[in-house]
Amino acid sequence: MTRLTGTVYLIDDDNSMRDSLARMLRDIGYSIQDFESATSFLQNSLPVAPAVIVLDMQMPDVSGLDLMERLDKLGRKTPIVFLSGQSHPQQIVKGLKKGALDFLFKPFNINELLQAIDQALDYDHKQLKRNLKDGEIKRNFSSLTPREKEVCTLLVEGLMNKEIAERLGTTDATIKVHKARVMEKMQAHSLQDLVKFYLESNLA
């Protein structure tokens, strides 16, 4: 099986478990950053993508769920796969609600871990692409003049050229020119594209 390339942040206070997992995952071909605590991870990790955090749920300094909440506040959206030595239903439900991609219970099957890592890396790769596209759309929108932004918004609302002209107190021909510039600057090949870009990137 061809595996996705990416970084695995391995966080576990069990030194022997962490060392053996880190060695195995490096041998497979992943880039590994390993940490003995959540605090060490927060202080020393280098944000990269695509990546996955393989995180022990129960740690003495900062728990896995606490780290998850801190990362969310920091805006770090790296997907998380939790490892747990015992079942804590409430914690599992809370973690899943906050966006954890998977939970594995020790001792776990190594193939299950590899599958979870690959799924998380695939998710983060797609997330990275979405973020890059979103940034491009927002830059394109910022390049519009104030009047072009007005026209763009009214096009997204479903108004026809004539209706937009009446709304803005100008001519149909002028709106056609603005519309053409909007479509070009937004790199939209159709009105459907324009609406999709506008809504998905929350340009309102």
Residue frames relative to the residue before (quaternion, step in Angstrom):
aa qw qx qy qz dx dy dz
M 1.0000 0.0000 0.0000 0.0000 0.00 0.00 0.00
T 0.3664 -0.7168 0.5511 0.2197 3.57 -0.89 0.94
R 0.2141 -0.8060 0.5420 0.1036 3.56 -0.63 1.12
L 0.5292 -0.6180 0.4816 0.3255 3.52 -1.22 0.61
T 0.3813 -0.6925 0.5538 0.2615 3.57 -1.06 0.70
G 0.3032 0.7400 -0.5614 0.2129 3.55 -1.13 0.62
T 0.5412 -0.6193 0.4733 0.3154 3.52 -1.36 0.05
V 0.1672 -0.7515 0.6303 0.0996 3.54 -1.05 0.85
Y 0.1946 -0.7316 0.6437 0.1122 3.55 -0.79 1.09
L 0.0900 -0.8129 0.5754 0.0095 3.59 -0.48 1.19
I 0.0080 0.8174 -0.5716 0.0713 3.57 -0.49 1.24
D 0.2943 0.7319 -0.5547 0.2645 3.58 -0.43 1.27
D 0.3769 -0.7467 0.5017 0.2206 3.59 -0.82 0.96
D 0.5540 0.5630 -0.3975 0.4671 3.60 1.29 -0.07
N 0.3473 -0.7968 0.4559 0.1915 3.57 -0.14 1.33
S 0.6820 0.4877 -0.3086 0.4493 3.59 0.85 -0.90
M 0.6345 0.5183 -0.3212 0.4749 3.59 1.01 -0.82
R 0.6840 0.4962 -0.2895 0.4495 3.57 0.85 -1.00
D 0.6741 0.5040 -0.3019 0.4476 3.57 0.89 -0.92
S 0.6803 0.4838 -0.3032 0.4596 3.59 0.89 -0.87
L 0.6498 0.5003 -0.3193 0.4749 3.58 0.99 -0.79
A 0.6495 0.5227 -0.3216 0.4489 3.59 0.91 -0.89
R 0.6563 0.5131 -0.3081 0.4595 3.59 0.95 -0.89
M 0.6740 0.4995 -0.2966 0.4564 3.57 0.90 -0.94
L 0.6912 0.4849 -0.2866 0.4527 3.58 0.88 -0.95
R 0.6118 0.5250 -0.3499 0.4773 3.60 1.11 -0.61
D 0.6414 0.5311 -0.3239 0.4490 3.57 0.97 -0.85
I 0.6476 0.5161 -0.3128 0.4652 3.58 1.08 -0.72
G 0.6207 -0.5804 0.3309 0.4103 3.58 1.14 -0.58
Y 0.5025 0.6382 -0.4399 0.3829 3.58 1.24 0.10
S 0.4114 -0.6340 0.5814 0.3013 3.53 -1.29 0.43
I 0.1470 -0.8323 0.5336 0.0308 3.59 -0.68 1.09
Q 0.0210 -0.7131 0.6995 0.0416 3.53 -1.15 0.81
D 0.0261 -0.8353 0.5491 -0.0082 3.60 -0.43 1.14
F 0.0995 -0.7982 0.5938 -0.0195 3.54 -1.10 0.90
E 0.4211 -0.7227 0.4948 0.2357 3.56 -1.07 0.77
S 0.7991 0.1267 -0.0771 0.5826 3.59 1.23 -0.18
A 0.6204 -0.5349 0.4229 0.3875 3.53 -1.30 0.36
T 0.6207 0.5533 -0.3393 0.4398 3.57 1.05 -0.76
S 0.6501 0.5089 -0.3079 0.4728 3.56 0.96 -0.88
F 0.6259 0.5350 -0.3297 0.4620 3.57 1.02 -0.80
L 0.6781 0.4989 -0.2963 0.4511 3.59 0.84 -0.97
Q 0.7129 0.4689 -0.2547 0.4550 3.56 1.01 -0.83
N 0.8367 0.2859 -0.0851 0.4593 3.57 0.95 -0.84
S 0.5523 0.6381 -0.4143 0.3408 3.62 1.12 -0.30
L 0.3119 -0.7246 0.5877 0.1796 3.53 -1.17 0.70
P 0.3694 -0.7521 0.4936 0.2331 3.63 -0.49 1.13
V 0.1164 0.7654 -0.6235 0.1087 3.56 -0.81 1.06
A 0.0936 -0.7698 0.6265 0.0780 3.57 -1.30 0.21
P 0.5291 -0.1998 -0.8246 -0.0089 1.48 -2.10 1.39
A 0.0019 0.7942 -0.6055 0.0509 3.52 -1.15 0.73
V 0.1526 -0.7485 0.6342 0.1196 3.52 -1.38 0.19
I 0.2809 -0.7253 0.6008 0.1844 3.56 -1.14 0.68
V 0.1243 -0.7525 0.6445 0.0539 3.57 -0.72 1.14
L 0.0029 -0.8756 0.4654 -0.1295 3.49 -0.12 1.41
D 0.3773 -0.6970 0.5648 0.2298 3.55 -0.88 1.00
M 0.4445 -0.7236 0.4599 0.2594 3.58 -0.76 1.02
Q 0.7798 0.2909 -0.1481 0.5341 3.59 0.94 -0.88
M 0.1811 0.7607 -0.6023 0.1608 3.57 -0.49 1.26
P 0.5975 -0.6464 0.3471 0.3236 3.60 -1.02 0.78
D 0.7354 0.4309 -0.2735 0.4458 3.64 0.89 -0.77
V 0.7759 -0.0512 0.0880 0.6225 3.55 0.72 -1.13
S 0.3959 -0.7358 0.4907 0.2471 3.61 -0.67 1.03
G 0.6784 -0.4890 0.3595 0.4140 3.54 -1.29 0.31
L 0.6691 0.4940 -0.3027 0.4654 3.58 0.94 -0.85
D 0.6288 0.5242 -0.3373 0.4648 3.59 1.03 -0.75
L 0.6402 0.5113 -0.3246 0.4726 3.58 0.99 -0.82
M 0.6207 0.5529 -0.3351 0.4435 3.56 0.98 -0.84
E 0.6731 0.4905 -0.2911 0.4708 3.58 0.95 -0.89
R 0.6469 0.5168 -0.3211 0.4598 3.59 1.01 -0.78
L 0.6454 0.5144 -0.3188 0.4660 3.57 0.98 -0.83
D 0.6252 0.5383 -0.3365 0.4541 3.58 1.02 -0.79
K 0.6621 0.4986 -0.3008 0.4717 3.60 0.97 -0.85
L 0.6746 0.4802 -0.2828 0.4841 3.58 1.15 -0.65
G 0.4791 -0.6862 0.4239 0.3464 3.57 1.27 -0.21
R 0.4741 0.6447 -0.4602 0.3845 3.58 1.20 0.39
K 0.1489 -0.8474 0.5094 0.0164 3.56 -0.44 1.27
T 0.2639 0.7806 -0.5277 0.2063 3.60 1.16 0.43
P 0.4576 -0.6995 0.4664 0.2893 3.63 -0.74 0.97
I 0.2643 -0.7825 0.5552 0.0980 3.53 -1.14 0.80
V 0.1074 -0.7291 0.6720 0.0724 3.52 -1.16 0.83
F 0.2539 -0.7941 0.5377 0.1256 3.59 -0.58 1.15
L 0.1682 -0.7217 0.6604 0.1214 3.52 -1.26 0.68
S 0.0079 0.8142 -0.5794 0.0352 3.58 -0.91 0.86
G 0.4161 -0.7181 0.5069 0.2328 3.53 -1.02 0.87
Q 0.7925 0.0833 -0.0519 0.6019 3.56 1.24 -0.33
S 0.5672 -0.6285 0.4227 0.3234 3.54 -1.21 0.48
H 0.0114 0.7611 -0.6474 0.0398 3.56 -0.90 1.02
P 0.2820 -0.8245 0.4602 0.1698 3.59 0.22 1.26
Q 0.6689 0.5010 -0.3170 0.4484 3.60 0.88 -0.87
Q 0.6599 0.4979 -0.3086 0.4705 3.58 0.98 -0.82
I 0.6287 0.5359 -0.3354 0.4529 3.58 1.01 -0.77
V 0.6574 0.5009 -0.3040 0.4739 3.56 0.91 -0.95
K 0.6590 0.5076 -0.3119 0.4591 3.59 0.91 -0.90
G 0.6609 0.5126 -0.3075 0.4537 3.58 0.95 -0.87
L 0.6604 0.5031 -0.3074 0.4650 3.56 0.95 -0.87
K 0.6373 0.5261 -0.3261 0.4590 3.58 1.01 -0.77
K 0.7051 0.4449 -0.2588 0.4878 3.57 1.11 -0.68
G 0.6931 -0.5423 0.2561 0.4000 3.56 1.26 0.13
A 0.3620 0.7145 -0.5232 0.2910 3.62 1.17 0.23
L 0.4116 -0.7421 0.4762 0.2306 3.57 -0.94 0.86
D 0.8201 -0.0460 0.0635 0.5669 3.60 1.03 -0.63
F 0.1926 -0.7348 0.6358 0.1366 3.56 -1.38 0.38
L 0.0447 -0.7757 0.6293 0.0155 3.54 -0.95 0.92
F 0.2725 -0.7805 0.5457 0.1372 3.56 -0.93 0.90
K 0.4225 -0.7006 0.5221 0.2410 3.55 -0.91 0.99
P 0.5599 -0.2796 -0.7778 0.0579 1.56 -1.80 1.76
F 0.2274 -0.7971 0.5492 0.1060 3.56 -0.84 0.98
N 0.5546 -0.5749 0.4871 0.3531 3.53 -1.32 0.37
I 0.4920 -0.6973 0.4305 0.2939 3.59 -0.72 1.04
N 0.6237 0.5385 -0.3463 0.4485 3.59 1.07 -0.66
E 0.6013 0.5416 -0.3537 0.4691 3.58 1.14 -0.61
L 0.6462 0.5125 -0.3169 0.4684 3.58 0.99 -0.81
L 0.6670 0.5003 -0.3076 0.4584 3.59 0.89 -0.91
Q 0.6357 0.5175 -0.3262 0.4708 3.57 1.03 -0.76
A 0.6573 0.5051 -0.3093 0.4661 3.59 0.95 -0.86
I 0.6410 0.5199 -0.3222 0.4637 3.59 0.99 -0.81
D 0.6718 0.4967 -0.3040 0.4578 3.58 0.88 -0.93
Q 0.6468 0.5095 -0.3247 0.4654 3.60 0.98 -0.79
A 0.6597 0.5053 -0.3052 0.4650 3.58 1.00 -0.81
L 0.6520 0.5041 -0.3180 0.4686 3.60 0.99 -0.80
D 0.6249 0.5242 -0.3292 0.4758 3.57 1.06 -0.76
Y 0.6372 0.5221 -0.3153 0.4710 3.58 0.99 -0.87
D 0.6996 0.4678 -0.2836 0.4596 3.60 0.85 -0.95
H 0.5972 0.5534 -0.3579 0.4571 3.59 1.11 -0.66
K 0.6748 0.4740 -0.2871 0.4873 3.58 0.95 -0.89
Q 0.6193 0.5405 -0.3314 0.4633 3.56 1.09 -0.74
L 0.6351 0.5299 -0.3147 0.4656 3.57 1.03 -0.84
K 0.6531 0.5088 -0.3076 0.4690 3.57 0.95 -0.89
R 0.6442 0.5166 -0.3192 0.4650 3.58 1.00 -0.84
N 0.6662 0.5100 -0.3055 0.4502 3.57 0.93 -0.87
L 0.6462 0.5126 -0.3154 0.4692 3.57 1.02 -0.83
K 0.6518 0.5053 -0.3038 0.4770 3.58 1.00 -0.86
D 0.6371 0.5320 -0.3209 0.4561 3.56 0.99 -0.87
G 0.6542 0.5097 -0.3107 0.4644 3.58 0.97 -0.85
E 0.6406 0.5241 -0.3192 0.4616 3.57 1.03 -0.82
I 0.6543 0.5129 -0.3125 0.4595 3.59 0.94 -0.89
K 0.6725 0.4959 -0.3017 0.4592 3.59 0.92 -0.87
R 0.6261 0.5102 -0.3376 0.4835 3.59 1.08 -0.67
N 0.6359 0.5218 -0.3285 0.4640 3.58 0.98 -0.80
F 0.6627 0.5071 -0.3054 0.4587 3.57 0.93 -0.92
S 0.6579 0.5144 -0.3171 0.4496 3.60 0.98 -0.79
S 0.6235 0.5486 -0.3431 0.4389 3.59 1.22 -0.41
L 0.5397 0.6204 -0.4038 0.4009 3.60 1.26 -0.23
T 0.4881 -0.6174 0.5209 0.3305 3.54 -1.18 0.59
P 0.6790 -0.4709 0.3449 0.4453 3.64 -1.20 0.28
R 0.6758 0.4811 -0.3080 0.4658 3.62 0.91 -0.83
E 0.6362 0.5185 -0.3305 0.4661 3.60 1.04 -0.75
K 0.6172 0.5286 -0.3430 0.4712 3.60 1.07 -0.66
E 0.6255 0.5251 -0.3335 0.4709 3.58 1.02 -0.76
V 0.6631 0.4994 -0.2975 0.4715 3.57 0.90 -0.95
C 0.6295 0.5425 -0.3256 0.4510 3.58 0.97 -0.88
T 0.6722 0.5043 -0.2950 0.4547 3.57 0.86 -0.97
L 0.6863 0.4759 -0.2849 0.4705 3.58 0.93 -0.87
L 0.5977 0.5380 -0.3599 0.4731 3.60 1.11 -0.58
V 0.6552 0.5123 -0.3032 0.4652 3.55 0.97 -0.88
E 0.6496 0.5133 -0.3086 0.4683 3.58 1.11 -0.68
G 0.5756 -0.6405 0.3479 0.3707 3.59 1.29 -0.14
L 0.4404 0.7005 -0.4613 0.3202 3.59 1.24 0.20
M 0.4428 -0.6671 0.5345 0.2706 3.55 -1.19 0.67
N 0.7102 -0.4572 0.3144 0.4333 3.59 -1.26 0.35
K 0.6711 0.5098 -0.2977 0.4484 3.56 0.91 -0.97
E 0.6569 0.5083 -0.3059 0.4654 3.57 0.99 -0.83
I 0.6393 0.5147 -0.3213 0.4725 3.58 1.03 -0.78
A 0.6293 0.5373 -0.3288 0.4552 3.57 1.01 -0.84
E 0.6603 0.4957 -0.3051 0.4746 3.58 0.93 -0.86
R 0.6506 0.5318 -0.3097 0.4450 3.57 0.97 -0.90
L 0.7765 0.3513 -0.1707 0.4944 3.57 0.95 -0.91
G 0.4689 -0.7181 0.4184 0.2990 3.57 1.29 0.08
T 0.5938 0.5303 -0.3873 0.4649 3.56 0.96 0.87
T 0.6407 -0.5548 0.3770 0.3735 3.58 -1.27 -0.19
D 0.6521 -0.5131 0.3971 0.3922 3.52 -1.29 0.44
A 0.6463 0.5341 -0.3177 0.4429 3.59 0.98 -0.87
T 0.6450 0.5196 -0.3172 0.4620 3.58 1.00 -0.81
I 0.6500 0.5110 -0.3143 0.4665 3.57 0.98 -0.83
K 0.6098 0.5512 -0.3542 0.4460 3.60 1.03 -0.71
V 0.6427 0.5145 -0.3142 0.4728 3.56 1.05 -0.81
H 0.6575 0.5043 -0.3027 0.4710 3.57 0.93 -0.94
K 0.6456 0.5321 -0.3182 0.4458 3.56 0.96 -0.90
A 0.6492 0.5197 -0.3167 0.4563 3.58 0.92 -0.88
R 0.6623 0.4963 -0.3020 0.4732 3.58 1.00 -0.83
V 0.6193 0.5398 -0.3359 0.4607 3.57 1.03 -0.79
M 0.6798 0.4957 -0.2939 0.4537 3.57 0.83 -0.99
E 0.6586 0.5110 -0.3065 0.4595 3.58 0.99 -0.84
K 0.7091 0.4638 -0.2718 0.4563 3.58 0.80 -1.01
M 0.7025 0.4470 -0.2640 0.4868 3.59 1.06 -0.71
Q 0.3366 -0.7658 0.4758 0.2719 3.58 1.35 -0.11
A 0.3766 0.7064 -0.4893 0.3462 3.53 1.03 0.96
H 0.3027 -0.7784 0.5270 0.1573 3.57 -0.76 1.05
S 0.7862 0.1018 -0.0582 0.6068 3.57 1.27 -0.24
L 0.6449 -0.4947 0.3947 0.4285 3.55 -1.28 0.21
Q 0.5916 0.5680 -0.3639 0.4414 3.58 1.12 -0.65
D 0.6291 0.5222 -0.3245 0.4757 3.58 1.03 -0.81
L 0.6610 0.5260 -0.3066 0.4387 3.55 0.88 -0.97
V 0.6580 0.5009 -0.3034 0.4734 3.58 0.92 -0.93
K 0.6474 0.5262 -0.3150 0.4526 3.59 0.94 -0.90
F 0.6589 0.5037 -0.3072 0.4667 3.59 0.88 -0.95
Y 0.6734 0.5276 -0.2913 0.4281 3.55 0.86 -1.07
L 0.7289 0.4394 -0.2450 0.4643 3.57 0.83 -0.99
E 0.6859 0.4956 -0.2979 0.4418 3.59 0.86 -0.93
S 0.7348 0.3829 -0.2269 0.5118 3.60 1.09 -0.68
N 0.4012 -0.7576 0.4513 0.2478 3.58 1.30 0.26
L 0.1722 0.8360 -0.4982 0.1522 3.58 0.81 1.05
A 0.4596 0.6987 -0.4479 0.3162 3.59 1.24 -0.21
